[in-house]
Amino acid sequence: MNGDRPAAPAESARSRVAVAECPTYSPGDVEAALAEVLDGLGGPTAFVKVGQTVLLKPNLFSPHPPEHAVTTHPEIVRQAIRACVKAGAGRIWVGDSPVGVHAEAELWSRTGMAEAVAGTPAELKSWRVKQVPVSCDGDVLAVPEWYPDADVVISLAKLKTHCLTTMTGALKNVYGTVSGLAKTQFHVKYPSPLAMSAFLVRVFGALKPHLTILDAVTAMEGNGPAHGRPRPVGVLLAGRDAVALDAVGCLALRIPPSSVPMIRLAAGRNLGCMEESGIECVGSGLPRLREARLKPSLARYLKHIPEWSYRLTPLLFRLRPWVRRRLCVKCGMCVATCPRNAIREQARTGYPAVRLADCIGCFCCLESCPQSAFAVRLYLGGRLCIAQQRRRRIESR
């Protein structure tokens, strides 16, 4: 990393989480909420100095429009750019690496990023450039060659439920910094929710941002991170401590932070604080956050599967993806994304099909499918459970 990049703040200064009420994504609401949360943390100049290069890293998971609540809303990005300009930033970069193989022009257009940077000094940065390695506790991550030139990294995360890791927010957003399809390969190495969560914590430790702003104006509930349901929460959060930020975000899910493996493991590695007694919440949005009730994801079932069972096949109890042909457009994204080549295009119909013997249940296909054509089925000893068989018969009518 650039030697001029400021050191991360001391742990004692990283327990404050600012929560501002933000009812809508209107420019006025977002500008006021962003100013409130940044002022609660010392103002923009506490993070950005004159002449510095700032990377704004939103969640650009896949080419979905803002109203789907899959990605960070473009108005959050636009107002963050304006805040960096006011603080005197020399260069402002905006970018993220999505899941799958998506054309960057389509990604930037559909997510609203092209519009967000229009008329500003910010620049959209490509991840399809030469990569440089970053050591990560025995793993090697790949990031763009320009990444070490950023003096300040500000993560613009999205609050969503997640079908593998329970939730995605401040901690998991850092994983998007890792380039391209390399991300799916780590699902092979770390197939279980616990193993993947531990790996994501190590990634966060290697690529820790200086500030995280969490978009929870409209969050996602159900089977996120791509195919859940948008749900208004009406707040914007920010903090230096991503662990504390996610812990506060758990209020919207009505779950204790310790029940989320990423949060628990990150706190255990002293990457932040998850205990309520060690977190100071400031701002107008806390009552509204407490009123939220986001419905959980499939992760509530996965956590009951023994850790050792993820290494054995066939499993007695398995959740596996399947293709809903009425939604599939045969784009081939799932075939290209699957880290185990468990999805093949059928020669006769052209539709993708999942080979259960090869599938590890990482749900990369579920996450990357732009048409939400994948769903999840429960298999017992290689056979659909009775309830799923009944549902399949109904859907086939």
N, C-alpha and C positions, 0 to 999 in steps of 0.2 A: 504494500500500500504506500501511498504518497507519504513521505516523511513529514510533510507539513500538516497532515491530518491531525486534528486535535485528539488527545487521549480521551477515552470514554470517561464520563463523570464518575466520581467516587460512589460506591454503593449506597452510602448514607444519603446522597442527594437524589437517588433514583426511585424513591418510593411515592412521589407525588403523581397523581393521575388527575388530569383536568377533564371534566365532563360538562359539555355545554348543550343546552337544548337547541335543536335544529329541526324544526317541524317539516321543512321541505328542502328541496335542492334549488330553490330560487337563489339567484346571486346574492340578494340581500341577506337571506337567512344564513347561507353558508359563510359569507364574509364575516358576519357578526359572530357566528359560532367559532370560526377559526381564530378570529382575533381574541375571543374569550379564552380558548384553551391555550393559545400561545402566550397570552399575557399571564395566565396562571402558572406558566413554567418559566417566566422571566422575559418573555417577548422573543420575537424572531431573531434579534441580534445575539441572544444567548446561544444560538446554534449556528448562525450564518454570519461570517465576517466579510468585510468589504473585499471584493476581488476573488473570493473563493469559488471553486467549481462545485456545484450542488447537483447530486443525482436524486431526483424524485422517483421512487420506485412504487408505482401503484400495483394493485393486483389485476393483471391482465390475463386471467386464466385461459380464456378462449374468446373467439370473436362473437360475443353476445352483446346485444344492445343494453344500454344502462338500465332500462326498466326491468330487465330480468334479474337484477341484483347479483349477478355473477361476478362482476368486476367493480373496481372502485369508480365511483361516479365522476364523470369529467369535470363537473363544477368544483368538486373537491380539489382536483388537480389544478384547474385554472386559478383558484383562489390561493393555493399553495405557491404557485408560480409568482403571483402578485406579491405575496408576503416575502418571498426570496428576493424579488427585485427591490422592494422597499428596504430590505436589510443590506443591499449593496452587493449581491452575488455577481461575480464576474461572468460565469457561465452557468446555465441551468439546463440539465439534461433530464429527459423523461423516458422511461422504458422499463420493460419487463420481458421475461422469456415465458411464453405460454406452454401449456401441455399440448403435445402433438406437433404436427407439421402444418402450421398455418402460414399463409402469406402475410407478411408484416403489414402491407398496405391495407389488406382486409381487416386485420386485427385492429389497426389504428383507426380505421374508418368506422367500423361497427361499434367499437367500445366508446367512441366519442373523443379519443385522444387527439386525433387530427384537429378537431374543432377546438379542443381545450388549449392547444398551443398556438392556434392561429391568432396572429396579431400580437403575440408576445415574443420576447427574446429567447424563449425556451426552444430546445431542439429535441426531436424524437430520435432516440439512439437505437441502432440495430444490434441485435445479439448475433446476427449472422456474419460475424467477423472472426478474425484469428482469436483463438482462445488461449488463456494462460492458466496454469494450474494453481490451485489453492489447497494447501494441506488441511485435512480435517480428521484428526485422530485416527490415522490409518487409512482413510479414504482420500481420494484426490478429486476435488471439485473443479469444474471448468467454468471460467467467467470470461467475459469479453476483454480483449487486450486493453481497452480504454478504461476499464473499471478502476484500476489502481490510481488513475489520475483524478478521481473524484475526492475532493477534500472533505465533503460532508455528504452522508447518505441519509435521506429522510424517507422512511417507509410509509406509504399511504395504503394501509391495509383495509380489508373488508371483513366485517363480522358476519360469519356464516357457520351453520352447522356443517359437519363433515362425516361422511359415512364410514371413514376408517379411523380418523383421529379425534372424533367427537366434535371438535370445533376447529375453525381456522380463523386466525386473527393476526395479532402482532407477531407472535413467534413464527408461525408457519409462512407468513408472507415473504420472509427472507429466502425461502427455498426457491422462489421464482428467479432469484439472481443466478442460479445454476443454469447453464445453457442447455437448451434443446432436449433431444430425446434421452440424454444422459440421465435425466430425472427418472424416467420410467425404468431404467436398468437397476436403479437402487431399490425398486419395489421387489425385484427378484432376490436381491441380497437380504432385504429386510421385509419379509412378507407379512409379519403379524403387526397389529396395531401398536403393541408395545415396542417391538424392535424398530419399527418405522418412526415412532415418536422419539425414541432415544437417538436415532440418527438425525432427525430434524433438529433436535436440541443441539447436537454437535455442529450442524450446519449453521445454526443461529450463532453459536459461540465463535465460529470462524468468520462470519460475515455480519457481525452485529452492527445495526445502524445507530446513528446518533440520536434519532428522534423517530417516534412512531405516531402517526395520526390514524385513528381507526374510524372508518366510515360505518356508522350504525344508524344513519338516517333511515335507510331501508336496509334491513338485514335479510338473511335467508334462513328459513327453518326447514325441517325435514331432511331429505337425503341430498344435502349439499355435498360438494361445493358447487355443482353446476345444475342440478336438476331438482332442487328443492323449491320452496315457494317464497316469493318476496313477502316480507312482513315489515310494516312500518314500526320503527322503534323511536326515531325522532331525536337522536343524540349524536354528537361528535365527541370523540375521546382523544386524548393525547398524553404522551408521557415518554420520559427517557427510558424507563424500565418496562420492557415489553412483557415480562412475566407479570408484573403488577397490573399492566393494562389488560392482559387477557383474563387475569383473576377478576378484575372489576367487570369485564365483559361477560363473565359467567353469571352475573346477576340476571341477564336477559334470558339465560337458559334455565334458570332456577336450579343450578347444580353447584356443589362446592368445587372450588378450583382443584382440590386434591383428587377429584374424580377424573380429571383430564390428564392423561399420562404426560403430555408435553409440558404442562405447567408444573406438575409435581417433580418431574425429572430436572427441568431447568432450575427450579428453586433449589433442588438438591445439589446442583453443580454451582451454586452461588451466582447464578446469572441474573438473579432478581428476587423479588419478594412476592410470595403468594398469600401470606397471612394477613387477614383483615387488620389486625392490630399494627402491622408495619406499613400500611398503605394509607396515605392521606389523600382523600378525594375532595376536590374543590370544584366549584362551578354550579351552574343552574340546572344541569341536566340529570343529576342523580335520581331525583324522585321519578322522573319519566323512565329512566333505565330500570328502576325497580318494578315498574308497572308492567314491563314487557314479559312475555311468556312464549319463548320460541320452542316449537315442538322439536323433539330430538330426532336423531338420524339412526340408521342401522347400527351404528357403533355401540348402541346399548345392548345389542345382541352379541356382537363380536367379542365384547369384553368377557363373555362367559365361556368362550372357547379356550381350553388350556393352551398355554404358550407352546408346549412341546408338539402339539398336534399340527401346527403349521408346517412342520418339517416332514410330516408323514402323509403318504397317499396310499389308498384312498382314505379320506376322512369319514368318520361316521356322521359328522355334522358339518355341512358346508353351505355357505352362501356364495352363489355364483351368478354371473351375469347371463342374460339371455336377450335376444334381439326381438324387438317388436316390429315386425315387418311393415305394419301399416304406417309407421313413422320413418322407417329407414329409407334413405335416398341413394344408397349404394355408393357413398362418397369414398369409402376405403380408409377413412381416418382411423377407425378402430384397428384395422389390419396393420396399418403403419405404426400405430402407437403401442400395441401389445408387446411387452418386454419378453414374453415367452413364446411368441408366435403361435399362441393358442387359438387365434381367430383366423379362419381361412375363408376366402371367397368361394362359394359353391359354384361349381362349373355350370350346372344346369340353370340355376335361378339368378346367380350374381349376388345373392344376399350373403352377408357374413354369417358364419356359424362358429360357435364356441366349442372347442374340444375340451371337455371337462377333465380329461386325464392330464392335460398340460396346464390348465388354468390354475393360478395360485391365489385367485381372489383379491388381486390388488385394486381392481376396479378402475384401472387407467382408461379402459374403454368407456366406462360410465362417465368418467370425468371429461373425456375429450370429445365425445360425440356431440356435434353441433345441433343435432335434431332431437336430442333426448330420447333416442330410440332404444336405449338399453334400460332394462329393469333388473331386479334381483330376485332369484328364486332360492328357496331352501331345499337342499338335498339331504336325504338321510340314507347313508350307505350307497350312494350313487343313484338313488331314486328320488323323484320329487315327493315331498311329503303330501299327505292326503289333501290338505287345504290348498296347496299350490296346484295339485292336479285338478281339483274342482274349478279353481280360478282359470286355469288354462283352457278347460272345456268351455267355460262361459265366454272367454275372450275369443275363442275360435269360431263361435257361432256368428 
